[in-house]
Amino acid sequence: MLRIALETQGYKTRETETGQGAVDGVATDPPDLVILDLGLPDLDGVEVTRRLRQWSAVPIVVVSARGKDFEKVVALDAGADDYVTKPFSVGELLARVRAALRRANAIDNASLEPVFSVGGLRVDLARREVQVDGQSIHLTRHEFDLLRLLVRNAGKVLTHAKMLRDVWGPEAVNETHYLRVYMNQLRQKLEPNPSQPVYLLTETGVGYRLVTD
Amino acid sequence: MAHAGPRSRTVIAYVCALLAPALATAAGWLLYHGPRRPGDIGKSLLSETDVLMLYLLGVLGVAVRFSRGPAVVASVLSVAAFDFFFVPKYLTFAVDNLRYLVTFAVMLATGLTISSLTHHLRQHASSARQAWQQAEAEFLRNTLLSAVSHDLRTPLASIASAAENLVDSGARLPAEVRTELLRTIGDEADRMERLVGNLLEMSRLESGGLVLKRAPVHIQDVVGAALRHLQKRLRDRIVQTDISGDLPLLDIDDVAVEQVLVNLLNNAVEYSPASESICLSARSLGAWVEVRVRDHGPGLPPGAERRIFDKFFRVSPSGPGLSSRGAGLGLAICKAVVQGHGGCIDARTLDDGGAEFRFTLPVVANASSPDGGVYVRV
Protein backbone atom coordinates (compact mmCIF):
# COMPACT_ATOMS: atom_id res chain seq x y z
CA MET A 1 0.00 0.00 0.00
CA LEU A 2 2.54 2.47 1.25
CA ARG A 3 4.99 1.59 -1.49
CA ILE A 4 2.41 2.03 -4.24
CA ALA A 5 1.39 5.40 -2.83
CA LEU A 6 4.96 6.62 -2.51
CA GLU A 7 6.06 5.35 -5.90
CA THR A 8 3.06 6.97 -7.61
CA GLN A 9 4.39 10.23 -6.20
CA GLY A 10 7.78 9.55 -7.78
CA TYR A 11 9.66 8.46 -4.68
CA LYS A 12 11.97 5.44 -4.86
CA THR A 13 11.46 3.06 -1.97
CA ARG A 14 13.39 0.33 -0.21
CA GLU A 15 11.85 -1.94 2.40
CA THR A 16 13.28 -3.85 5.30
CA GLU A 17 11.52 -6.06 7.79
CA THR A 18 13.67 -5.53 10.83
CA GLY A 19 15.11 -2.71 12.91
CA GLN A 20 18.65 -3.95 12.44
CA GLY A 21 18.04 -4.06 8.70
CA ALA A 22 16.96 -0.42 8.81
CA VAL A 23 20.07 0.68 10.68
CA ASP A 24 22.31 -1.27 8.25
CA GLY A 25 20.40 -0.02 5.23
CA VAL A 26 20.77 3.61 6.23
CA ALA A 27 24.48 3.04 6.86
CA THR A 28 25.29 1.35 3.54
CA ASP A 29 23.13 3.45 1.24
CA PRO A 30 21.76 6.57 2.97
CA PRO A 31 18.18 7.39 1.88
CA ASP A 32 16.65 10.87 1.85
CA LEU A 33 14.05 9.88 4.41
CA VAL A 34 13.15 6.93 6.69
CA ILE A 35 9.58 5.84 7.43
CA LEU A 36 9.83 3.75 10.58
CA ASP A 37 7.08 1.56 12.01
CA LEU A 38 7.48 1.50 15.79
CA GLY A 39 6.11 -2.03 15.99
CA LEU A 40 9.18 -3.92 14.79
CA PRO A 41 9.85 -7.59 15.42
CA ASP A 42 13.41 -7.31 16.72
CA LEU A 43 14.56 -3.88 17.84
CA ASP A 44 12.35 -1.35 19.53
CA GLY A 45 11.54 1.38 16.99
CA VAL A 46 12.60 3.99 19.52
CA GLU A 47 15.95 2.21 19.82
CA VAL A 48 16.36 2.31 16.02
CA THR A 49 15.72 6.06 16.11
CA ARG A 50 18.32 6.48 18.82
CA ARG A 51 20.94 4.44 16.96
CA LEU A 52 20.33 6.28 13.70
CA ARG A 53 20.56 9.63 15.44
CA GLN A 54 24.00 8.80 16.79
CA TRP A 55 25.52 9.35 13.37
CA SER A 56 22.80 10.29 10.89
CA ALA A 57 20.58 13.33 10.42
CA VAL A 58 18.27 11.53 7.96
CA PRO A 59 14.65 12.67 8.45
CA ILE A 60 12.63 10.00 10.29
CA VAL A 61 8.85 9.78 10.18
CA VAL A 62 7.57 7.21 12.67
CA VAL A 63 4.36 5.22 12.26
CA SER A 64 2.70 4.19 15.50
CA ALA A 65 -0.41 2.34 16.52
CA ARG A 66 -3.45 4.12 17.85
CA GLY A 67 -3.49 4.70 21.59
CA LYS A 68 0.26 4.48 22.01
CA ASP A 69 0.93 8.18 22.45
CA PHE A 70 3.69 7.56 24.91
CA GLU A 71 5.66 5.58 22.32
CA LYS A 72 5.36 8.42 19.80
CA VAL A 73 6.52 11.00 22.30
CA VAL A 74 9.55 8.91 23.23
CA ALA A 75 10.42 8.40 19.57
CA LEU A 76 10.08 12.14 18.87
CA ASP A 77 12.20 12.99 21.88
CA ALA A 78 14.77 10.44 20.68
CA GLY A 79 15.12 12.41 17.45
CA ALA A 80 12.33 11.37 15.11
CA ASP A 81 11.09 14.28 12.97
CA ASP A 82 7.41 13.51 12.75
CA TYR A 83 4.80 10.83 13.14
CA VAL A 84 1.57 9.45 11.77
CA THR A 85 -0.84 7.29 13.74
CA LYS A 86 -2.31 4.12 12.25
CA PRO A 87 -4.69 4.08 10.51
CA PHE A 88 -3.59 7.12 8.54
CA SER A 89 -4.59 8.36 5.13
CA VAL A 90 -2.03 8.28 2.36
CA GLY A 91 -2.46 12.03 1.94
CA GLU A 92 -1.53 12.58 5.55
CA LEU A 93 1.64 10.52 5.26
CA LEU A 94 2.68 12.20 2.01
CA ALA A 95 2.21 15.63 3.60
CA ARG A 96 4.48 14.62 6.49
CA VAL A 97 7.06 13.21 4.10
CA ARG A 98 7.08 16.37 1.98
CA ALA A 99 7.37 18.62 5.03
CA ALA A 100 10.22 16.57 6.50
CA LEU A 101 12.13 16.59 3.19
CA ARG A 102 11.61 20.32 2.77
CA ARG A 103 12.95 20.99 6.25
CA ALA A 104 15.95 18.77 5.65
CA ASN A 105 16.77 20.69 2.46
CA ALA A 106 16.33 24.05 4.14
CA ILE A 107 18.79 23.04 6.84
CA ASP A 108 21.26 21.70 4.27
CA ASN A 109 21.22 25.01 2.44
CA ALA A 110 21.56 26.81 5.74
CA SER A 111 19.14 29.30 4.29
CA LEU A 112 16.37 29.32 6.84
CA GLU A 113 14.21 32.27 5.86
CA PRO A 114 14.39 35.07 8.42
CA VAL A 115 10.77 35.88 7.63
CA PHE A 116 8.18 33.14 8.02
CA SER A 117 4.71 33.57 6.66
CA VAL A 118 1.65 31.37 6.34
CA GLY A 119 -1.88 32.59 5.64
CA GLY A 120 -2.25 35.97 7.29
CA LEU A 121 0.50 35.29 9.81
CA ARG A 122 3.91 36.84 9.28
CA VAL A 123 6.82 36.42 11.68
CA ASP A 124 10.10 38.32 11.24
CA LEU A 125 12.53 36.54 13.53
CA ALA A 126 15.42 38.98 13.02
CA ARG A 127 13.35 42.07 13.83
CA ARG A 128 11.12 40.29 16.36
CA GLU A 129 8.04 41.44 14.52
CA VAL A 130 4.76 39.56 14.34
CA GLN A 131 1.85 40.54 12.12
CA VAL A 132 -1.60 39.07 11.60
CA ASP A 133 -3.42 40.27 8.49
CA GLY A 134 -1.14 43.30 8.36
CA GLN A 135 -1.73 44.23 12.00
CA SER A 136 1.28 44.30 14.31
CA ILE A 137 0.89 42.10 17.35
CA HIS A 138 2.73 42.65 20.60
CA LEU A 139 4.05 39.47 22.20
CA THR A 140 5.64 39.02 25.62
CA ARG A 141 9.14 37.56 25.82
CA HIS A 142 8.05 33.99 26.51
CA GLU A 143 5.30 34.20 23.91
CA PHE A 144 7.84 35.28 21.31
CA ASP A 145 10.36 32.63 22.38
CA LEU A 146 7.68 30.01 21.99
CA LEU A 147 6.62 31.29 18.59
CA ARG A 148 10.25 31.48 17.43
CA LEU A 149 10.77 27.84 18.40
CA LEU A 150 7.66 26.87 16.45
CA VAL A 151 8.70 28.94 13.42
CA ARG A 152 12.17 27.37 13.38
CA ASN A 153 10.50 23.97 13.34
CA ALA A 154 7.53 24.97 11.21
CA GLY A 155 5.56 21.98 9.94
CA LYS A 156 7.13 19.69 12.48
CA VAL A 157 5.49 18.41 15.62
CA LEU A 158 7.24 19.59 18.78
CA THR A 159 6.78 17.58 21.97
CA HIS A 160 5.78 19.27 25.22
CA ALA A 161 9.11 18.32 26.77
CA LYS A 162 11.12 19.79 23.90
CA MET A 163 9.21 23.07 23.99
CA LEU A 164 9.47 23.43 27.75
CA ARG A 165 13.18 22.65 27.69
CA ASP A 166 13.93 25.13 24.92
CA VAL A 167 11.87 28.01 26.23
CA TRP A 168 11.96 27.61 30.02
CA GLY A 169 15.03 25.46 30.57
CA PRO A 170 15.63 21.80 31.44
CA GLU A 171 14.25 22.08 34.99
CA ALA A 172 10.80 23.04 33.61
CA VAL A 173 10.35 19.89 31.52
CA ASN A 174 7.36 18.68 33.54
CA GLU A 175 5.62 22.02 33.97
CA THR A 176 3.14 21.49 31.13
CA HIS A 177 0.81 24.17 32.47
CA TYR A 178 3.35 26.90 31.48
CA LEU A 179 3.08 25.65 27.95
CA ARG A 180 -0.72 25.41 28.01
CA VAL A 181 -1.08 28.93 29.35
CA TYR A 182 1.33 30.49 26.84
CA MET A 183 0.06 28.54 23.85
CA ASN A 184 -3.42 29.65 24.81
CA GLN A 185 -2.25 33.29 24.94
CA LEU A 186 -0.51 32.97 21.59
CA ARG A 187 -3.70 31.61 20.09
CA GLN A 188 -5.80 34.43 21.51
CA LYS A 189 -3.41 36.90 19.86
CA LEU A 190 -2.73 35.15 16.55
CA GLU A 191 -5.69 32.94 15.66
CA PRO A 192 -8.84 34.35 14.02
CA ASN A 193 -10.83 31.84 16.10
CA PRO A 194 -8.75 30.30 18.91
CA SER A 195 -11.18 27.36 19.27
CA GLN A 196 -10.69 26.40 15.64
CA PRO A 197 -7.00 27.19 15.18
CA VAL A 198 -5.55 27.37 11.69
CA TYR A 199 -1.89 28.15 12.55
CA LEU A 200 -1.06 26.63 15.92
CA LEU A 201 -2.34 23.07 15.94
CA THR A 202 -2.61 20.82 18.99
CA GLU A 203 -1.31 17.29 18.59
CA THR A 204 -3.23 15.73 21.45
CA GLY A 205 -1.06 13.85 23.89
CA VAL A 206 2.09 14.77 21.94
CA GLY A 207 2.68 18.48 21.44
CA TYR A 208 2.12 21.34 19.01
CA ARG A 209 2.70 22.06 15.35
CA LEU A 210 2.87 25.30 13.37
CA VAL A 211 1.37 24.79 9.93
CA THR A 212 3.34 25.67 6.81
CA ASP A 213 0.66 25.62 4.15
CA MET B 1 -10.77 -9.51 56.03
CA ALA B 2 -11.62 -9.03 52.40
CA HIS B 3 -7.95 -8.41 51.72
CA ALA B 4 -6.62 -11.30 53.82
CA GLY B 5 -5.09 -14.19 51.92
CA PRO B 6 -6.64 -17.68 52.21
CA ARG B 7 -3.92 -18.69 54.63
CA SER B 8 -4.34 -15.85 57.09
CA ARG B 9 -8.11 -16.30 56.76
CA THR B 10 -7.77 -19.88 58.00
CA VAL B 11 -5.66 -18.70 60.92
CA ILE B 12 -8.24 -16.09 61.83
CA ALA B 13 -11.01 -18.71 61.62
CA TYR B 14 -9.26 -21.03 64.10
CA VAL B 15 -8.39 -18.18 66.43
CA CYS B 16 -12.09 -17.34 66.50
CA ALA B 17 -12.89 -21.02 67.11
CA LEU B 18 -10.69 -20.81 70.23
CA LEU B 19 -11.99 -17.43 71.30
CA ALA B 20 -15.70 -18.26 71.11
CA PRO B 21 -15.68 -21.02 73.80
CA ALA B 22 -13.23 -18.98 75.88
CA LEU B 23 -15.56 -15.98 75.86
CA ALA B 24 -18.57 -18.17 76.62
CA THR B 25 -16.65 -19.71 79.53
CA ALA B 26 -15.65 -16.32 80.90
CA ALA B 27 -19.18 -14.95 80.64
CA GLY B 28 -20.70 -18.14 82.02
CA TRP B 29 -18.18 -18.28 84.89
CA LEU B 30 -18.98 -14.73 85.95
CA LEU B 31 -22.72 -15.26 85.83
CA TYR B 32 -22.83 -18.84 87.15
CA HIS B 33 -20.13 -18.98 89.82
CA GLY B 34 -19.85 -15.22 90.30
CA PRO B 35 -21.58 -12.88 92.73
CA ARG B 36 -25.02 -14.01 93.80
CA ARG B 37 -27.96 -11.74 93.88
CA PRO B 38 -28.46 -10.39 97.38
CA GLY B 39 -31.12 -12.31 99.28
CA ASP B 40 -31.08 -15.05 96.73
CA ILE B 41 -28.53 -17.25 98.40
CA GLY B 42 -27.62 -20.48 96.76
CA LYS B 43 -29.02 -19.59 93.35
CA SER B 44 -26.90 -18.50 90.33
CA LEU B 45 -27.88 -15.80 87.90
CA LEU B 46 -27.82 -18.47 85.20
CA SER B 47 -28.67 -22.15 85.21
CA GLU B 48 -26.39 -24.73 83.54
CA THR B 49 -28.75 -24.83 80.58
CA ASP B 50 -28.35 -21.07 80.11
CA VAL B 51 -24.58 -21.41 80.18
CA LEU B 52 -24.87 -24.12 77.59
CA MET B 53 -26.81 -21.66 75.42
CA LEU B 54 -23.89 -19.22 75.65
CA TYR B 55 -21.60 -21.92 74.27
CA LEU B 56 -24.11 -22.75 71.58
CA LEU B 57 -24.20 -19.10 70.58
CA GLY B 58 -20.41 -19.11 70.16
CA VAL B 59 -20.50 -22.30 68.09
CA LEU B 60 -23.29 -20.82 66.00
CA GLY B 61 -21.27 -17.69 65.33
CA VAL B 62 -18.18 -19.63 64.25
CA ALA B 63 -20.20 -22.05 62.13
CA VAL B 64 -22.02 -19.28 60.30
CA ARG B 65 -18.93 -17.19 59.74
CA PHE B 66 -16.34 -19.85 58.90
CA SER B 67 -16.06 -23.33 57.43
CA ARG B 68 -16.65 -26.72 59.00
CA GLY B 69 -13.23 -27.21 60.58
CA PRO B 70 -13.35 -24.24 62.96
CA ALA B 71 -16.99 -25.08 63.79
CA VAL B 72 -16.02 -28.62 64.89
CA VAL B 73 -13.11 -27.25 66.91
CA ALA B 74 -15.41 -24.71 68.56
CA SER B 75 -18.05 -27.32 69.46
CA VAL B 76 -15.53 -29.82 70.86
CA LEU B 77 -13.83 -27.11 72.88
CA SER B 78 -17.19 -25.82 74.07
CA VAL B 79 -18.23 -29.27 75.25
CA ALA B 80 -14.91 -29.76 76.99
CA ALA B 81 -15.00 -26.35 78.63
CA PHE B 82 -18.59 -26.79 79.75
CA ASP B 83 -17.71 -30.13 81.27
CA PHE B 84 -14.61 -28.74 82.94
CA PHE B 85 -16.07 -25.56 84.38
CA PHE B 86 -19.77 -26.10 84.84
CA VAL B 87 -20.54 -29.83 85.30
CA PRO B 88 -20.43 -30.76 89.01
CA LYS B 89 -17.02 -32.01 90.08
CA TYR B 90 -15.87 -28.65 88.73
CA LEU B 91 -12.44 -28.28 87.16
CA THR B 92 -12.31 -31.92 86.12
CA PHE B 93 -13.40 -33.68 82.98
CA ALA B 94 -15.18 -36.37 85.00
CA VAL B 95 -18.80 -36.90 84.01
CA ASP B 96 -21.08 -38.85 86.28
CA ASN B 97 -24.46 -38.10 84.85
CA LEU B 98 -25.79 -39.56 81.61
CA ARG B 99 -27.81 -36.33 81.12
CA TYR B 100 -24.61 -34.41 80.34
CA LEU B 101 -23.50 -36.91 77.73
CA VAL B 102 -26.72 -36.28 75.84
CA THR B 103 -26.07 -32.51 76.14
CA PHE B 104 -22.59 -32.99 74.66
CA ALA B 105 -23.91 -35.01 71.76
CA VAL B 106 -26.61 -32.44 70.95
CA MET B 107 -24.11 -29.60 71.11
CA LEU B 108 -21.66 -31.30 68.77
CA ALA B 109 -24.44 -32.25 66.37
CA THR B 110 -25.76 -28.66 66.35
CA GLY B 111 -22.34 -27.25 65.59
CA LEU B 112 -21.77 -29.70 62.77
CA THR B 113 -25.21 -29.28 61.27
CA ILE B 114 -25.10 -25.51 61.25
CA SER B 115 -21.61 -25.39 59.81
CA SER B 116 -22.46 -27.82 57.04
CA LEU B 117 -25.70 -25.96 56.29
CA THR B 118 -23.95 -22.61 56.02
CA HIS B 119 -21.21 -24.27 54.00
CA HIS B 120 -23.77 -25.52 51.47
CA LEU B 121 -25.55 -22.21 51.45
CA ARG B 122 -22.34 -20.38 50.73
CA GLN B 123 -21.49 -22.76 47.90
CA HIS B 124 -24.93 -22.29 46.39
CA ALA B 125 -24.62 -18.55 46.64
CA SER B 126 -21.22 -18.47 44.99
CA SER B 127 -22.21 -20.82 42.19
CA ALA B 128 -25.38 -18.78 41.61
CA ARG B 129 -23.28 -15.64 41.44
CA GLN B 130 -20.90 -17.28 39.00
CA ALA B 131 -23.75 -18.49 36.85
CA TRP B 132 -25.24 -15.00 36.82
CA GLN B 133 -21.92 -13.43 35.86
CA GLN B 134 -21.47 -15.99 33.13
CA ALA B 135 -24.95 -15.35 31.81
CA GLU B 136 -24.34 -11.62 31.80
CA ALA B 137 -21.00 -12.00 30.04
CA GLU B 138 -22.65 -14.33 27.56
CA PHE B 139 -25.43 -11.83 26.92
CA LEU B 140 -22.93 -9.01 26.41
CA ARG B 141 -20.85 -11.15 24.10
CA ASN B 142 -23.87 -12.09 22.02
CA THR B 143 -25.11 -8.52 21.77
CA LEU B 144 -21.64 -7.41 20.88
CA LEU B 145 -21.22 -10.11 18.26
CA SER B 146 -24.52 -9.40 16.57
CA ALA B 147 -24.01 -5.64 16.70
CA VAL B 148 -20.49 -5.89 15.39
CA SER B 149 -21.20 -8.35 12.65
CA HIS B 150 -24.16 -6.29 11.46
CA ASP B 151 -22.30 -3.00 11.67
CA LEU B 152 -19.21 -4.30 9.97
CA ARG B 153 -21.16 -6.10 7.29
CA THR B 154 -23.18 -3.11 6.18
CA PRO B 155 -20.22 -0.92 5.18
CA LEU B 156 -18.36 -3.98 3.97
CA ALA B 157 -21.22 -4.79 1.59
CA SER B 158 -21.19 -1.21 0.25
CA ILE B 159 -17.44 -1.37 -0.27
CA ALA B 160 -17.63 -4.74 -2.00
CA SER B 161 -20.42 -3.71 -4.34
CA ALA B 162 -18.78 -0.37 -5.20
CA ALA B 163 -15.50 -2.14 -5.93
CA GLU B 164 -17.27 -4.78 -8.02
CA ASN B 165 -18.99 -2.05 -10.01
CA LEU B 166 -15.70 -0.33 -10.68
CA VAL B 167 -13.94 -3.52 -11.73
CA ASP B 168 -16.75 -4.74 -13.98
CA SER B 169 -17.72 -1.56 -15.73
CA GLY B 170 -15.35 1.11 -14.48
CA ALA B 171 -14.24 2.20 -17.92
CA ARG B 172 -17.80 2.64 -19.19
CA LEU B 173 -19.03 4.60 -16.18
CA PRO B 174 -19.19 8.40 -16.32
CA ALA B 175 -16.45 10.09 -14.32
CA GLU B 176 -18.81 11.46 -11.65
CA VAL B 177 -20.27 8.00 -10.99
CA ARG B 178 -16.78 6.60 -10.65
CA THR B 179 -15.88 9.33 -8.17
CA GLU B 180 -19.08 8.66 -6.26
CA LEU B 181 -18.29 4.96 -6.02
CA LEU B 182 -14.74 5.66 -4.88
CA ARG B 183 -16.03 8.12 -2.31
CA THR B 184 -18.44 5.48 -1.03
CA ILE B 185 -15.55 3.09 -0.56
CA GLY B 186 -13.61 5.71 1.37
CA ASP B 187 -16.55 6.78 3.55
CA GLU B 188 -17.57 3.25 4.41
CA ALA B 189 -14.00 2.29 5.26
CA ASP B 190 -13.86 5.33 7.58
CA ARG B 191 -17.07 4.16 9.21
CA MET B 192 -15.61 0.72 9.83
CA GLU B 193 -12.51 2.30 11.25
CA ARG B 194 -14.57 4.37 13.69
CA LEU B 195 -16.47 1.30 14.77
CA VAL B 196 -13.40 -0.83 15.30
CA GLY B 197 -11.77 2.08 17.13
CA ASN B 198 -14.70 2.37 19.52
CA LEU B 199 -14.75 -1.37 20.08
CA LEU B 200 -11.07 -1.42 20.94
CA GLU B 201 -11.49 1.58 23.21
CA MET B 202 -14.41 -0.04 25.01
CA SER B 203 -12.61 -3.32 25.54
CA ARG B 204 -9.60 -1.38 26.78
CA LEU B 205 -11.80 0.50 29.26
CA GLU B 206 -13.42 -2.72 30.42
CA SER B 207 -10.33 -4.87 30.77
CA GLY B 208 -7.84 -2.48 32.30
CA GLY B 209 -10.28 -0.14 33.93
CA LEU B 210 -9.80 3.46 32.98
CA VAL B 211 -6.28 4.78 33.39
CA LEU B 212 -6.28 8.54 32.95
CA LYS B 213 -3.06 10.47 32.37
CA ARG B 214 -4.15 13.79 33.74
CA ALA B 215 -2.32 17.06 33.16
CA PRO B 216 -3.22 20.74 32.82
CA VAL B 217 -4.90 21.40 29.45
CA HIS B 218 -6.93 24.28 28.04
CA ILE B 219 -10.30 23.25 26.67
CA GLN B 220 -9.55 25.13 23.43
CA ASP B 221 -6.62 22.76 22.86
CA VAL B 222 -8.88 19.75 22.99
CA VAL B 223 -11.72 21.32 21.02
CA GLY B 224 -9.36 22.46 18.25
CA ALA B 225 -7.78 19.01 18.03
CA ALA B 226 -11.16 17.24 17.97
CA LEU B 227 -12.45 19.49 15.20
CA ARG B 228 -9.33 18.95 13.13
CA HIS B 229 -9.59 15.22 13.72
CA LEU B 230 -13.07 15.35 12.17
CA GLN B 231 -12.19 17.79 9.40
CA LYS B 232 -12.97 15.29 6.68
CA ARG B 233 -16.22 14.13 8.22
CA LEU B 234 -17.43 17.62 9.01
CA ARG B 235 -16.75 18.71 5.42
CA ASP B 236 -18.74 21.91 4.80
CA ARG B 237 -20.74 21.78 7.97
CA ILE B 238 -20.76 24.95 10.03
CA VAL B 239 -19.42 24.48 13.54
CA GLN B 240 -19.94 27.41 15.87
CA THR B 241 -17.61 27.58 18.83
CA ASP B 242 -18.27 29.78 21.83
CA ILE B 243 -15.33 29.15 24.13
CA SER B 244 -13.56 31.89 26.01
CA GLY B 245 -9.77 31.91 26.13
CA ASP B 246 -10.06 33.01 29.76
CA LEU B 247 -11.40 29.67 30.96
CA PRO B 248 -9.19 28.03 33.59
CA LEU B 249 -6.91 25.11 32.73
CA LEU B 250 -8.47 21.67 33.16
CA ASP B 251 -6.99 18.71 34.98
CA ILE B 252 -7.77 16.06 32.38
CA ASP B 253 -6.46 13.31 30.14
CA ASP B 254 -6.49 15.24 26.87
CA VAL B 255 -6.45 12.13 24.66
CA ALA B 256 -9.50 10.65 26.40
CA VAL B 257 -11.41 13.95 26.43
CA GLU B 258 -10.67 14.50 22.75
CA GLN B 259 -12.29 11.11 22.18
CA VAL B 260 -15.38 12.30 24.10
CA LEU B 261 -15.66 15.38 21.89
CA VAL B 262 -15.03 13.36 18.74
CA ASN B 263 -17.78 10.90 19.68
CA LEU B 264 -20.27 13.67 20.52
CA LEU B 265 -19.47 15.55 17.31
CA ASN B 266 -19.74 12.34 15.32
CA ASN B 267 -23.19 11.82 16.80
CA ALA B 268 -24.20 15.37 15.97
CA VAL B 269 -23.08 14.82 12.36
CA GLU B 270 -24.87 11.48 12.22
CA TYR B 271 -28.18 12.61 13.66
CA SER B 272 -28.68 16.03 12.11
CA PRO B 273 -29.05 17.15 8.49
CA ALA B 274 -25.85 18.29 6.79
CA SER B 275 -27.29 21.77 6.23
CA GLU B 276 -27.65 22.40 9.97
CA SER B 277 -24.86 23.82 12.10
CA ILE B 278 -23.36 22.27 15.23
CA CYS B 279 -22.64 24.42 18.31
CA LEU B 280 -19.85 23.83 20.76
CA SER B 281 -19.62 25.97 23.87
CA ALA B 282 -17.91 25.95 27.24
CA ARG B 283 -18.36 27.96 30.41
CA SER B 284 -16.84 28.08 33.85
CA LEU B 285 -18.77 26.67 36.81
CA GLY B 286 -16.51 27.18 39.83
CA ALA B 287 -14.23 24.17 40.07
CA TRP B 288 -15.64 22.79 36.81
CA VAL B 289 -15.90 23.72 33.18
CA GLU B 290 -19.09 22.71 31.44
CA VAL B 291 -18.90 21.81 27.76
CA ARG B 292 -21.99 21.63 25.53
CA VAL B 293 -22.38 20.09 22.10
CA ARG B 294 -25.69 20.75 20.38
CA ASP B 295 -27.11 19.94 17.01
CA HIS B 296 -30.26 20.97 15.15
CA GLY B 297 -31.51 17.50 14.33
CA PRO B 298 -34.73 15.84 15.51
CA GLY B 299 -33.55 15.59 19.14
CA LEU B 300 -33.59 12.50 21.32
CA PRO B 301 -36.42 9.99 21.44
CA PRO B 302 -38.50 10.82 24.55
CA GLY B 303 -37.47 8.76 27.54
CA ALA B 304 -34.12 7.73 26.06
CA GLU B 305 -32.10 10.59 27.61
CA ARG B 306 -30.47 8.25 30.07
CA ARG B 307 -30.43 5.00 28.18
CA ILE B 308 -28.46 6.43 25.27
CA PHE B 309 -25.39 6.26 27.52
CA ASP B 310 -25.85 2.50 27.98
CA LYS B 311 -23.65 0.12 26.07
CA PHE B 312 -25.17 -1.08 22.78
CA PHE B 313 -28.14 1.27 23.04
CA ARG B 314 -29.01 2.76 19.68
CA VAL B 315 -31.41 5.36 18.47
CA SER B 316 -33.24 4.14 15.41
CA PRO B 317 -33.07 6.38 12.41
CA SER B 318 -35.73 9.04 12.11
CA GLY B 319 -36.13 11.90 9.71
CA PRO B 320 -35.28 12.00 6.04
CA GLY B 321 -31.81 11.06 4.97
CA LEU B 322 -30.71 10.02 8.43
CA SER B 323 -29.37 6.61 9.26
CA SER B 324 -28.32 4.92 12.45
CA ARG B 325 -24.91 3.34 12.48
CA GLY B 326 -22.33 2.29 14.98
CA ALA B 327 -22.46 -0.25 17.75
CA GLY B 328 -23.94 2.05 20.37
CA LEU B 329 -20.62 2.37 22.16
CA GLY B 330 -19.67 6.00 21.51
CA LEU B 331 -21.75 7.51 24.30
CA ALA B 332 -20.92 4.69 26.70
CA ILE B 333 -17.25 5.59 26.21
CA CYS B 334 -18.06 9.28 26.78
CA LYS B 335 -19.80 8.44 30.02
CA ALA B 336 -16.94 6.26 31.25
CA VAL B 337 -14.34 8.95 30.48
CA VAL B 338 -16.30 11.88 31.96
CA GLN B 339 -17.16 9.94 35.10
CA GLY B 340 -13.55 8.81 35.32
CA HIS B 341 -12.68 12.49 35.70
CA GLY B 342 -15.34 12.86 38.39
CA GLY B 343 -17.60 14.83 36.05
CA CYS B 344 -21.21 14.38 34.93
CA ILE B 345 -22.66 13.94 31.47
CA ASP B 346 -26.26 14.24 30.35
CA ALA B 347 -28.35 14.78 27.27
CA ARG B 348 -31.65 16.45 26.50
CA THR B 349 -33.82 17.63 23.67
CA LEU B 350 -33.99 21.42 23.54
CA ASP B 351 -37.28 23.29 23.34
CA ASP B 352 -36.54 24.47 19.81
CA GLY B 353 -35.57 20.94 18.73
CA GLY B 354 -32.12 19.42 18.44
CA ALA B 355 -30.13 17.42 20.95
CA GLU B 356 -27.76 18.91 23.49
CA PHE B 357 -25.07 17.00 25.35
CA ARG B 358 -23.48 18.56 28.42
CA PHE B 359 -20.55 17.37 30.46
CA THR B 360 -18.33 18.78 33.17
CA LEU B 361 -14.58 18.52 33.61
CA PRO B 362 -12.48 19.42 36.65
CA VAL B 363 -10.39 22.59 36.74
CA VAL B 364 -6.74 22.41 37.87
CA ALA B 365 -6.55 23.19 41.57
CA ASN B 366 -4.67 26.45 42.36
CA ALA B 367 -3.68 27.15 38.76
CA SER B 368 -1.19 29.99 38.79
CA SER B 369 -1.92 33.02 36.68
CA PRO B 370 0.10 33.57 33.52
CA ASP B 371 2.76 36.28 33.49
CA GLY B 372 2.55 36.43 37.25
CA GLY B 373 6.29 35.98 37.66
CA VAL B 374 5.83 32.43 38.93
CA TYR B 375 7.39 31.06 35.79
CA VAL B 376 10.76 32.64 36.33
CA ARG B 377 13.05 30.14 37.94
CA VAL B 378 16.67 30.71 38.69
Interface residues (C-beta under 8 A of the other chain):
Chain A: R66 G67 D69 P87 T140 H142 W168 G169 E171 A172 E175 T176 H177 Y178 R180 V181 Y182 M183 N184 Q185 R187 Q188 N193 P194 S195 Q196 P197 L201 T202 E203 T204 G205
Chain B: E193 G197 L200 E201 R204 K213 A215 P216 V217 H218 Q220 D221 V222 V223 G224 A225 L227 R228 V239 T241 I243 G245 L249 D254 V255 E258 L280 V364 A367 S368 P370 D371 Y375 R377
